[in-house]
Every structure is written in C-alpha cells, then in structure tokens.
Amino acid sequence: MATQVPNIGREAEQSPRGGITPRAIGLGLLLVVLLDVIAVYVRFHYHGSRMVLSHIPMAMLIVFITMLIALAVMGRLARFSLQSGEWHTILSMGLVGATMPIWGSTGFLIGYISAPYFYATEDNNWAELLHPHLPDFLIPTNDGNGIAWFFEGRPEGAAIPWDIWVLPLFWWFMAFTAAFVVLTCIGVIFRKQWVQNERLAYPAMAPLINMMSEPGGDKRTLPGFMYNRLFWVGFALAFGMIAWNCINYFLPNFPRFPIHGGRWHIIDPQFPRIRASVGLFSIFFSYFASLDVLLSLWVFDLLFIVEGGWLNKLGYKSMVPVAYRGVYQWQTRGAFVVLVISMFWVARLHLRDVIMKALGKDDSVDDRDELLSYRAAVVGVVAGLAFLFIWMMQMNMDPIISALLLMACVCGYIGMAKILSDTGMPYTQIPGIAWNYVAPFFGNVGIPPTTHVAFRFANLITGNAKGLFLPATAQVGKLSEGITDNRRKLIAALYMAFAVSFVTSIFLTLNLGYNEGAFNFNVAEIPRSARNYFRNSANAVKNADNPPFYVDNPENLVFFGIGGLAMIGLIFMRHRFVWWPLHP
C-alpha cells in the first residue's frame, strides 16, 4: 500500500523554515475565527454551500490563500515576512479548526440538543418514548421559552438566554476535548508508520506544501508558486470554465462546462445513475496521488455501478438512484472492516515499538520527531477513551455497546485518515458510522431504550462520517515535517485552534438562531437532521422486539462476508504480485 512521495513535497523540505512562533499562532487563530464566520454565515444566513464539508474545507482554503498572498505583499512592502515553517503551523491550526463548524460538529450539536423537548408533541409521543431516557446534563431546558426563541427568533428587546446553554455546552466541550486528545494521540502514534515507513503520498497536502515552500515577502512580492507559468495555465483553465458558465446565468440556453453538479446519465432503471462532471476541487488534490490509486478509484466506481444494477435485477434492492443500501451496503462494510484490520497488521511492528517505548522497555525507539512522546500519546488515548466511556455511562448507555461503539469509532476513523492520506480525495467518507457496525448485531431486542436515545447524542462524537479530528491530525503529521523548531509546542497550538473554533462556531450559530430564527436556516444541520433522527429513535423504542439484522435478512450477513473476502483477495494480490495494478 506504499506509494512514493511526490517531488513537490520535497521542494518544501529544502526551503528555509521558521517554526511555532507567537505571530504564527496568532494568525492561525485568526484563520480559525474567519473560517468559522464564513462557514456559519454562508450556510445558515445565506443558505449557501457547506463550506466545511470536505477534508480540506473551502472556507479554510479561501482564508488561508488570501492570507498567504496578502501577507506576502505586506511583507515585501514592510520588510516583514513569515517563514515556511510558520505557514505550516498556520495551516495545521486551520485544518483542526475547520473540523468544528457546521457540518463538522457544532452545527449538528446545537440542532441535536435543542430538538428533543422542542419537537415533542402529543402526536409523536416523545414525552413518553424519549424524555424519560434523555441525559439532562447534556440538554438545555426550555425554561422561559429559551429553546423556542432559538428556533422562532427572540422577541424584540429580549436578551439571548445564554445561561440555559452554559452547563450543557461545558460537558459537550469536555467530551469533544477527550475525543480531540484521543484522535490527536492516535495521529501521533501512526505518523511515523504512514509518513516514513509506508511513505504515503499525502496528496491533499502536496499542493499546499508547495505553495508554502516560498511564501514571499522577502525577495518577492508574491508567493513563489505565482511566478510559475504552470500555475497560471491551471488557473486559466479552471477560472475560464467558471467564467464561461456565468454566461448561462443570463442566457439559460447557453452551454455550460459540467463543473458543478454535472449531468446524470441513466443506463437502465435498475442501475445507479452516472453523474458526469469535472470536479476541479478533487482534481486539485487527487492529482498528486499515485496512478494505481487513481486507476483503482475509477475501476471500482465502474464495478460499483455494474454490480449494483446486477443485484437490483436479481431482486436484492441493493441500490437507490445514487446510493447503496441493503446487501450492497453490507458488502461494503465487510470490505472496510478487513481493510482496517489490514492497516493494523501492516503497522504491527511499529505499534509494537510504540508500546514498548511507552512502557519504557525499549529506549532504542526514537520518538523525538513526534508531536508527543509515545508514552504521552498512549496515556492520552487510554485516558481519553476512559473519559468518553464514563461520559457515555452517565447517559445510561449499555456498557458493552458503549465499549464496542468506541472501538468501532476509533477503527473507522483510523481507516478514514489513512484513506485520505493515500488518495487525497477531499470528499471521502466512512462507509457507515460506528453504530451501523455494532447495533445491527444486537437488534432492537438487545438494546435498552435508554441506549437508543443516548446513542443520538454519542453519535456526535462516534458517528462522524468524515472521521472527526483524525484525518486532520494525520495531515498535520505530514505538515509537521516542515517545522524545525520544537514540534511538541504545536500540540498546544492545535488545541487552541480546536477550542477557539468550538466556542466561535457555537456563539455564531446561537446568535444567528436567536436573531433570525433557526427554522429559517432550513438546512440539514438545523433543523432537519435532529428531528428526523430522534423520530427514528422513538420508532426504535416502540419496536423493541426487532431481532438482529441477520435473522430476517441472512443475505446481509452473507454479503458482509463476501465483501470481506473480496478485500482479502485484493490485499493478497497487492502484496504478492508487483504487477497487480489495483489498490485495495
């Protein structure tokens, strides 16, 4: 699964670098605040795009590149310039900060904790089905219509009732802090394995590392990449297509380049639709991935279409128009489970070294280049998981399910982080959250009602399809190579970025809700998702006798095994035969 690191990354290593300085940390926090403002207002106020949907969020890129160019010009005029290493620090903080707002976490968080009491009616019977099982310490009360004002807008002259939010949000902040510690420490543990041993390409970081290699401001007015003709060729092609499409806004019949949305093509009603489009954003990052990875993405996407249609024709109902379900969903999950297991197997010697170093039994293991010592990283993982387990117990979740949920969550996030590090695909997500790998094996009959309800809250941490913090901290592991100072100071900067982003995005969301009415957001994060998901929880409580998934649908378990066996075959071929072109 190893790939060669592009030369573009090595160019950055040869450039002069600074490190973790007060001005770099200050600019990193400014980047975090500005990306929060853009993400929250574009999504909730202007009803626009999800600016932090991807792993390399557009809101972060807009601010970061603007800062890079503006400070280069200012530095040239004022004889003030930032070093490359300082920009690595700024970008690292931006990546971590972008995991919080809107689609990252806090958008759903506010929607979830404000929904159970507000949406309760006599018709849905939530007062009987859900309210007895709610973890009150995580939910604001509706005293004085504080929650109603959030959705409907506060009366003129009334103050925002911040007090009802303080205690619940404090406990949520503590839970997210524990998750941040766990996932950051895991990123530290796997950094050497992925960066040095397997030499993953980190294609999502390659273009940004190159852009930071010559930040300008000293001998040049602009960053170095802007003096490269190839940059302007790519810029002209991308900007030209966007500008061309603007004509269509005024002349609806004027032809367009399929760069946004594209066109859907139907082979057969039983087959999934194929969307043909030019993904400029994906091309920008995945271009630096290895050719075998890119070939495999194309081949398996074609196989996805063909097999999905074939299974539909056989009567398995494996596909809706553009997404998998049923047996096909379970086949994908089986493959992902085996893929994650293989990641641990490949890293087994390195993980052994980490454990031995943490226990003080092998001083020959060198962890001086890591953001934390291996002992601190292992302690952080154990302590963070212990806190999250206790936190879930306080919600009265079943202890066995809680432990399995945390284990599945961590494994899934590790898989997501490595996939991003190897492919650079900015919109990649996990094929099913942790609950989807745990709950179906118990069925509703094996899960207490309290656990069904508490899961909806725990899911904000264990059910992030993007992998929460770990994909970002894994990319930071690559970026840290550009910092020559004491890299361990970067951990404090990353935590500040997380904390500032949490507080800023929460404040902006609540402020907009009380001033404009969160009903007017009318997006998935608020108010739709929480209402729909708690409806599902109420249905699960009502239908408490549903058996495990394999009882009524044994074919799902069969396809779970088929997916796992197929992945084993791919991994075997990949490692056994040099000529094998497909990457698992």
Secondary structure, 3 states (H helix, E strand, C coil): CCCCCCHHHHHHHCCCCCCCCHHHHHHHHHHHHHHHHHHHHHHHHCCCCCCCCCCCCHHHHHHHHHHHHHHHHHHHHHCCCCCHHHHHHHHHHHHHHCCCCCCCCHHHHHHHHHHHHHCCCCCCCHHHHCHHHCCHHHCCCCHHHHHHHHHHCCCCCCCCCCHHHHHHHHHHHHHHHHHHHHHHHHHHHHHHHHHHHCCCCCCCCHHHHHHHHCCCCCCCCCCHHHHCHHHHHHHHHHHHHHHHHHHHHHCCCCCCCCCCCCEEECCCCCCCCEEECCCHHHHHHHCCCCHHHHHHHHHHHHHHHHHHHHHHHCCCCCECCCCECHHHHHHHHHHHHHHHHHHHHHCHHHHHHHHHHHCCCCCCCCCCCCCCCHHHHHHHHHHHHHHHHHHHHHCCCCHHHHHHHHHHHHHHHHHHHHHHHHHCCCCCCCCCCHHHHHHHHHCHHHCCHHHHHHHHHHHHHHCCCCCCCHHHHHHHHHHHHHCCCCHHHHHHHHHHHHHHHHHHHHHHHHHHHHHHCHHHCCECCCEHHHHHHHHHHHHHHHCCCCCCHHHHCHHHHHHHHHHHHHHHHHHHHHHHCCCCCCCC
